[in-house]
Every structure is written in structure tokens, then in C-alpha cells.
Amino acid sequence: MILHAPPRNDMSAAVQPDHARNGIAPLQFAVSFLPDHNNIHASNRANASLYIWLIGLMVILVPVPFGSHRPMPWAIWAIVASVMMIGFVIRQKDYTYRIQTQSGILALAALSPLFSAGQLLPLGHLFDGAFPPDAAPKTLTLSPSATLLAILRLATYAMLFILTFEVCSRPRHARKLAQIIFYGVTLHAVVAMILLSVMGDRSVWGEKTAYLGWATGPFVNRNSFASFMGLGIVIGIGLVFTPQKHRRADPRILPRQTRPRADARTVANAVCLALLCTALIASGSRMGTAATIIGACVTCAAMATGNTHKVRITWRQLIGAAGILTMFALFLMSRDIGARLLFFMPDLNIRLDLYANIWDLISTRPWVGYGLDTFQVAFPLVHDQRASPAVIWDLAHNSYLTLWAEVGLIAGTAPMIALAWSAVRLMRGVRRAARSEFAPALALGTLAMAATHSLVDFSFEVQANTLLLVVIVAMGLSLSNRYQMELK
């Protein structure tokens, strides 16, 4: 409500009423019912804070049911994400959605699930593939139910991407979300180490039947757990080596008040980072550790170039480099990983034979694939002696080949192009920004890590890891948006 003062009356004293001639002006109000923008902005800030907590809690809880690598958790998290998305839209007032600035990336990413929906059509007889002409399935996908569940899982990623992009448009919001997630990942690391060393090598859900002697936490295998730890390590590097900047109302007083709190948080983050590195090494994952080192190096390089548009080495970056070298040394000297490195070449040859066999599957249906999430059904059609028949190859152990086998070369390549486009925008965001290089640098590091690990494993096909990756990339892209760079 806005009160307008009445205009001054220039009538002569002769025609003015007595109270006006005596210098007393009548009190008049002109009431305009206009929106209170301060209240709207306060409501939007509260809304963002609420959803930062909701997104953070969801990312922390998703790994609990075996990394959510099961159909039931996919359905549950899709419902949760839908409720969050609907609530966000309803609660917002006079809000302009920023996600439209990423329409190109979203369109490319949407091509794969849209094409997968088309695989449900009864067009299987048009593309025989590895089937005899009279034995082709009715639909393009070999398992319509599996493809439907996979589309549901991809929809969950899309909703979390949009929500994170909208609520992390300010650096302090992105930092708060990163801090929540970092502490949650550290909690998973602590629980995993307790289960391994104190409780006799158990899993969260009871006795372990595989990967005995290695930390797996709630995940189905050590590589997926290592990827989750690696994502947390990359976040921790950003939190430790780019401390939060506080706005200073009084430069003589406020720095003394904020510095101890900031230093204590930095120390706490450093301790958590050490715990994550310990859990990563305890997983015994060769590629998980190597991919984490690559992601950490990319993150440090991005932060080094983001402050002044040129590389300027600081003591924090030197400590970060020393930490990465130390982690690399521990990686080489670890008993478990060091022993497994001796078998690297034989294992690599086995994988290369598997990949050659998978390429035969891709070549039989190069444009339409065999259906999203149907690799374990399709691969036996071409499985030969090159890939060991003693092993059940229900996963391709290469996310790129998996996409091409399931949805074809065109729809399978579209998500890769979307991620590459995201990386280009993130690099531009890092170069432009002085205050908000934190989140784009993290996103670049996690993309490098995921791209590397996906060459030899399926860790980023596990929902817990993919969801965390999506949230970090959305957070980075939100602050790389040129229209949001100057927000404090």
C-alpha cells in the first residue's frame, strides 16, 4: 500500500477555507493497491532457501537404497521431484524463469528421452537388427517396461536440473547448497568407513556378498561409491580453496567478527575433505581415484583462472596442488589399489574385447537402438567368445557405448553434445566472473571426472551419482548465465 501526499493548492487566501488560511492542511490519502516488491523478493528468497534444503536432502538420501540403482527408488524419487517442482511453481509470484536461457542444452538433452518414448511404438518389424525377419519384437524397444522406467528416471534428472538452476542464481545460494551436499557426502564416507573397519565389513543393508575388504557404503559396488566420494571431493576442494566472501558494512569491525567463523568453517571443510579422500582410497577403485584426480585438477585450474582472468598462483592453490599430489601418491602406494594396478593391462584387454563385441550390437541397429535400459536383454543377441562367456555382461561398462546401443547414434550422441555445450558455457562463466567462479569451476571438474570414468565403467548410470552430477552442473550453469553474474 502506497500513500500519496495531496498536491499543493495554489488558491488565493481569499477563497481558501479557514483551516488552510491558518496553515493547517487537511490530511488526505490517496491509496494505491500496488504490489509490494520488497515482500515479493523476500518471499522468493525464502522459497529459494527452502528448496536449497530440499534439493540437498534429496541428493543425500538418494544413495541410501543401493545408490537408487533399482526401479522402486526411481519411482519414489520421480514422485518426490514432481511434488517439489509443482510446489515451486505454485509458490512463485511475479517470477521470470531463467531456465529459458538454457533452451538449447535442454532441447539436446530431451532428445534421448523423447526418442525413447518413440521406441515404444509398434515399429519393430521395420528394423530387424540382430533378429531374424520373422522374430523381431513388436516394439522398437525390447522391454517397454524398462524403457518407461528409464524415461521416468530421466524426467527426475530434468526436474532437479531446472529447480537447481532456478534457486542457485546467486553465489551465496550455490555455496549453501554445495555446503549441505558436502556434509552429506562426508556423512556417507564416515558410515562407510565404520561399516568397513568397525562393524566387520558390512553394507548398510546387512552382510556383503561382493567387494569384501573394500568400502562400498550403501552402493552396489566400489566404483559407484568411489564416484560419489569423488564428486564430494571436488565440491570440498572448491569450498576449502575459495572461502566465502562476507559483505562488510564496517571495514574496521566486521572483518574481526567474520574471520574466525570463516576460518573455522574452512578447517571443518578441510577435515571433511581428508575423510572423503580416505574413503575413496578404501574403496580400492582404480578408475574412480584416477577420475577424481582429473576432476580435482580441472577444478583447481578453473579456480586459478577465474579470479583475475589470468593465472595467479596463491598459497591456497599451492596447498591444493600439494593435496592432489598427496592423493595421487596415496593412490599409488595403497595396498589394494597398488595390487590391482598390476592387473590393469589384462583387465583393459578384457574390456576392449567387450567393447568390440558391443560395437557389433550397435552396428545392427545404428539409428534406432534396442531400447533405453535394455542392454542386458540385447547384448546376448551378439555375445561371442571375445567377451568372456563366463561373465554375465548385463552392463556395457562404458556409458557412451550404452547410449549408442540403446537409443542409436543420433539420440545417443545428443546428451554428450549437451554436456560438451555445458562445459563451454561453464568455461566462459569462469573467465567472466570474479565473484562466482566457485560453482562453474566445480561443474567443470565434475564433468571432466564423469566423462573420464564413463569411458570404462557405468558409475554415472547409477541414479545417486547422476543426480549429484546434474545438480552440480545446474548450479554452475546458473552462475555462468551472463544475466546473473552481477547478483550478490
Secondary structure, DSSP 8 states (H G I E B T S, - for coil): -EEE--------TTTS-HHHHTT------EEE----HHHHHHHHHHHHHHHHHHHHHHHHHTTTTGGG-SHHHHHHHHHHHHHHHHHHHHH--S---GGGGGHHHHHHHHHHHHHHHHTTSS-GGG--TTS-TTS--SSSSS-HHHHHHHHHHHHHHHHHHHHHHHHT-SHHHHHHHHHHHHHHHHHHHHHHHHHHHTTTSEETTEE--SSTTS--TTSSSHHHHHHHHHHHHHHHHHHHHS------SSTTTHHHHHHHHHHHHHHHHHHHHHHHHHHHHHHT-HHHHHHHHHHHHHHHHHHHHHSSSS----HHHHHHHHHHHHHHHHHHH-HHHHHHHTTHHHHHHHHHHHHHHHHHHHHHSTTT-S-TT-HHHHGGGT--TTS-TTS---S-S-HHHHHHHHHHHHHHHHHHHHHHHHHHHHHHHHHH-SS--HHHHHHHHHHHHHHHHTTT--GGGSHHHHHHHHHHHHHHHHHH-GGGTT--
